Amino acid sequence: MKITEKEVRYIADLANLALTDAEVKKFGADLDEILEHIEKLNEADTGGVEPMTQVLYEADETATLRADVVVPPLGNPAALANAPQPGAGYFKVPKVIER
């Protein structure tokens, strides 16, 4: 499968990345290689493999899921107690989106 430069630029735009032409070519080649590996996985014969519904094995006692427990919410004062710059009851963070 050959991924086009247009597709690489589209993916980069979705991730809010500004790529140079050299980076577009490099990432295009990298994505092609990843997609080739995925195609090989799709060719694997899994006909005799029983479908799994959970990745944790029931026989492994250390991999059990805990029961859900209802607890009181944390609340604003406790949540903001260790925030570097709390402001007006919210977390203040630097601006990360420029467009």
C-alpha positions in Angstrom: 0.0 0.0 0.0 1.4 3.4 -1.0 0.4 6.3 1.2 0.4 9.6 -0.7 1.9 12.9 0.5 -1.6 14.4 0.5 -2.6 11.7 3.0 0.4 12.3 5.2 -0.3 16.0 5.2 -4.0 15.3 6.1 -2.9 13.1 9.0 -0.4 15.7 10.2 -3.1 18.4 10.0 -5.4 16.2 12.2 -2.6 15.9 14.7 -1.9 19.7 14.5 1.6 19.0 13.2 3.5 21.3 10.8 5.8 19.1 8.7 8.5 20.0 6.3 8.6 18.4 2.8 11.4 16.1 4.0 9.4 15.0 7.1 6.4 14.3 4.9 8.5 12.0 2.7 10.1 10.3 5.8 6.8 9.8 7.6 5.2 8.6 4.4 7.8 5.9 4.1 7.4 5.0 7.8 3.6 4.7 7.4 4.0 2.6 4.3 6.3 0.2 6.3 3.7 0.1 9.2 0.9 -0.7 6.8 2.9 -3.5 5.2 3.3 -5.1 8.6 -0.4 -4.8 9.2 -1.2 -6.4 5.9 1.1 -9.3 6.9 -0.9 -9.7 10.1 -4.1 -9.7 8.1 -2.8 -12.6 6.1 -2.2 -14.8 9.2 -4.4 -17.9 9.5 -6.4 -17.4 12.7 -9.2 -19.9 11.7 -8.3 -22.3 14.6 -7.9 -19.6 17.2 -10.8 -19.2 19.6 -12.0 -15.6 19.8 -11.1 -13.8 23.1 -13.4 -11.5 24.9 -10.9 -10.2 27.5 -7.2 -9.9 27.3 -6.8 -10.8 31.0 -6.6 -14.5 31.7 -9.0 -15.8 34.3 -6.4 -18.3 35.6 -4.0 -15.5 36.4 -5.1 -14.3 39.9 -2.9 -11.2 39.7 -4.7 -9.9 36.6 -8.2 -9.7 38.0 -10.2 -6.5 37.7 -11.3 -4.9 40.9 -14.9 -4.3 41.7 -16.3 -0.8 41.1 -16.7 1.1 44.4 -18.7 4.3 44.7 -16.7 7.0 46.5 -17.5 10.7 47.1 -16.1 13.0 44.4 -12.8 14.7 45.0 -14.1 18.3 44.9 -12.5 21.5 43.6 -10.4 22.4 46.6 -8.7 19.0 46.8 -8.4 18.7 43.0 -6.7 22.1 42.8 -4.5 21.7 45.9 -1.4 20.7 44.0 -2.0 22.7 40.8 0.9 25.0 40.0 -1.4 27.9 39.0 -5.0 27.4 39.9 -7.3 30.2 38.9 -11.0 30.9 39.6 -11.7 27.3 40.5 -10.0 25.9 37.3 -6.7 24.5 36.2 -4.7 27.2 34.3 -2.7 25.7 31.5 -0.6 27.3 28.7 -2.2 27.8 25.3 -1.3 24.9 23.0 -3.5 25.5 20.0 -2.6 28.4 17.8 -5.1 28.2 15.0 
